[in-house]
């Protein structure tokens, strides 16, 4: 029996717990998700380093999964645009059962190996792409079909699973094992297995964006200010990074469509936005190099 399917020996009378103890059992078990991701840190670092050159060459991040794993992949792909201005067309989320499976469970779809391969080929996967294949069991047919198609296309494949020696991690170019063990509710991998996947995906994509110069210090200077809250955040980030007052930050941001990177380079160097843009482009989009700090 897979670790993720093995009944927990700690909570055999779970249904008899008083509510406060019931809640505590679920919360306490989540600690193991962090431990599992920490243990996979070296694999995640290898995945980031391997992905960077493909992203610099114009490749895409493609996520493939089923059920909870698929939804977490789609979530990670969607959040890259507002957080890092990563182009939407370069973050593709595939889930077994199609887009509607984000909202209504399509349980049988995960068993379709051929559809996984078909979906990957449908987005024209290529050798510059990075494909993340996510499966708690590590043996989901849909995900293995996607893995097969991704490898055939020459893409970099990163397999994530919550069981050791899983097919998806063994067959991918880089395997990330998140060994979370048994669940409080036996087999319900939406619990700490899903939490570990969320942490691992956050870690991978965020570290990748740092390597792609989307962050200055620990400030997200490449966000898309698409609503009032994010405009306020852009102003605050510019003030902090450029060491300027609010009026200067707002005025400069308005001149560059609220692009924090451009604004802070223009302010710090005392130049116009066009010159700041040229300076950034010459520096490979690195704020530090544009400012001469690197």
N, C-alpha and C positions, 0 to 999 in steps of 0.2 A: 504494500500500500504506500502511496506517495506521502511524504511528510505533511503536505498540505491537506491531505484527506484523513489522516490519522486522528481519531478522537482524542481530545485533551484528557490527560489523566488528572488534571488539577480541578476540573469543574464538573464533575460527574452529576452533581445535584444542582446544576445551574438554575433550573426552573423552580427550585425551592428557595432561592436566595431572596432576602428582603431587597427592596429596590436600591437602597444605598450600596449594598454589597454587590448587587448585580451591575450597577454602573461602574463601581470601582474595578470589578473583574475585567470589564471591557477596556477601561482606560489603562489599567496596569499592563495589560497584554500588548498594548501598542508600543511599549518601550522596546520590545524585541524587534520591531520594524526598524528602529534607528540602529540597533546593534547589527542587524543584517546588512543594512546599507553601508555602515562603517566598515564591515568586513569585506565588502565589495569595492572599497575605495580605489584600490590599485587598478582593478578592471575598468572602472569608470574613467579613471585618468587616462588609461590607454585608449579608450573609446574617444575621448575628447581630442587627444593629440592626433589620432588617426583621421578624425572627421575634419579638422581644420583645413588641411590642404584642399579637400574636395569642396568645402564651402567657398574657399577663396577662388576656386576655379569655376564657380557658378552653380555648384550642385545644390540639391534640395535635401531637406530632412523629410523622410517619409515614415510614418508610424503605422504599424499594422497590429491589430489585436482583436479579441472577441470579448463581449460582455464588459465587465468592469475594466479589464486590461485595455480593451479597445477604446472605451470612453476616456480613460486617463490619457491615452495617447492623443486622442482628438483634442482634449483639453490643453495639453502641453503645446500642441501645434497652433491652436487658436490664440494662445496668450503671448506668443512671440512677437506678433505685430504691434500691439499697443505698448508692450514693455520695452522692446528693442528696435522697433521699426523694421523688423525682419519681414521681407516681402511675403504677402499671403500666399503667392503662388510657389514659394520656396519652402512651405511647411504644409505638408499634405497628410491628413489623418484618414486612415482607412479602418473601418470597423466591419466585422462580419455581420451581414444582414443589411448593409448599406446605411445611409444617413439616418433613416428612421429608427434604426436600432439604438441611437443615442437616447431615445425617449421611450421606446417600447422594446422590451427584451425579445430578441429573436433567437431563442436558445439553440435551435437546430442548426443555425447558420454556421456555428463554430466547427461543425463536423465536415464541412465542405472544403476539402483539400484543393480541388480544382478551382473553386471560386477565389480562394486566396491568391493563387497564381494568376488567375484572370484579372483580378482587381489590380495587382501590381503591374501587370503588363498594360492594363488600361490607362494608367497614369504615365506610361512611357518611361518606366524606370531605366536609368542609364548608368554608366560607369562613374560619373561624378557624384551620384546620389549616395546618401547615407540612409539606410533602412533600419529602423528600430522595430524589432519583432518582440512583442510582449505577451507572455502567457504565464499565468500562475503555475499551471501544471508543467509547462515547458513542452507539452506534446500536443497542443491544440492543432487539429488538422488544417484549419484555415490558415493559421500562422505558419505552419510548416510549408504549406503550399506557397505562401507569399515569400518565405525564405528561399525556396527552390527557385522561384522566378527572379528574385533579386540577385542571387548568386550567378544565375545564368546570364544576367545582364551586366555582370561585373561590378555591381554596386558594393559598397562597404556594408556589411551586415553586422548588426549588434543585437544579440539575443539576450532577453531578460526573462528569467524564470525564478520561481520560488522553491524549486526542488533541485538538489545537486544532481549532476550528470544527466541533465535534461536534454532531450534531442535538440531543442532550439538553441541552447547555449553550446552544445557540443558541435553543432553543425555550422554555427555562425562564425564569422571571422573573429569576433570578440564576444565572449560569453560573460554575462554579468549575473552571477548567482546570488539571489536574495533569499537565503535560507531562513525563512520565518517559522518553520515548523508547523505544528498543529494549531488550529484555530479554537477560540473559546466555544464557538458554535461549529461543530465538526464540518469541515469542508467549505465553510463560507469564506471564500478567499476575497470577498469585498472588505473583509476586516483587515488584520495586520498585513496580509500579503498585499492587498491593494494599497495600504499606507506606505509600505516599503517601495512599491512601484512608483507611487507619486513622488516620494522623496528622491528616488534614483533619477527619475525623469527631470525633476526640477534641477537637481544637481548637474546632470549631464548638459541640459540645454543652457542653463545659466552660466556654467563654466565655459561652454563653447562660445557664448556671446561675449564673455569677458575676453577670451582669446581673439575674438574678431573685432576688438576695439569698440565694443558697444558700451563700455563702462569706463569712467575716469575716476581713479581712486576706488571708492565703493559707491559712486553715484551713477544712476542710470541716465546717462546724458543723451541717449538715443531714443527716448520714449516718443510716442505719438500723442500729442496733446489733443485728443479727440473729444474731450468734454470739459466742463468747467473745472471739475476737480483736477484733471490732468494739466490744465492751463495753470492753475495755482501751483501745482507741483513743479511745473517747468520753471515758473518764476522763482520759487524757493531754491530749486537746484542751481539755477543760474546765479542767484545771489551768493549762494554758498561757494560754488566752484570758481566764480569770477571775482569774488570779494567786492561786490558792488552793491549799490542801493537798489531799492525796488523800482524806482522810476527808470533807471538805466537798464535794468533787466527787462522790464516790460517793453520799453521802447525798442531795444535791440531785438527782442524775441519777435515782435510784430514785423520787423523787417525781414525775418528769415523763417516765417511760417512756424514760429514757436519751436524751432530746432535748437535744443539746448547746446549741443556741440558747437554749432556755428556761432551762437550768441556768445558763449564763454570765450571762444578763441578770438572773436572780434573785439570783445571788451578787454581781455587780457593783453592783446597785442596792440590795441588802440587803432585798429584798422576797420575798413568797411566790411560788410558781409561778403561781398564778392571776393575780396582779397582773402578773407578767412576761409571761404570755401576752397579757393585755389590752394591755400596753405594746407588744409586738411587733405585734399586729394593728393598732393605731393607727398604727404606723410603717411599714405596708406590708410587714411581715415583714423589715425591715432591722434588723440588730443595731446598726449604727452610729447610725441614727436613734433607735432605742429607748433607746440609752445617752446620746443627746444629743451624739454625737461628729461627726455629719454637719454 
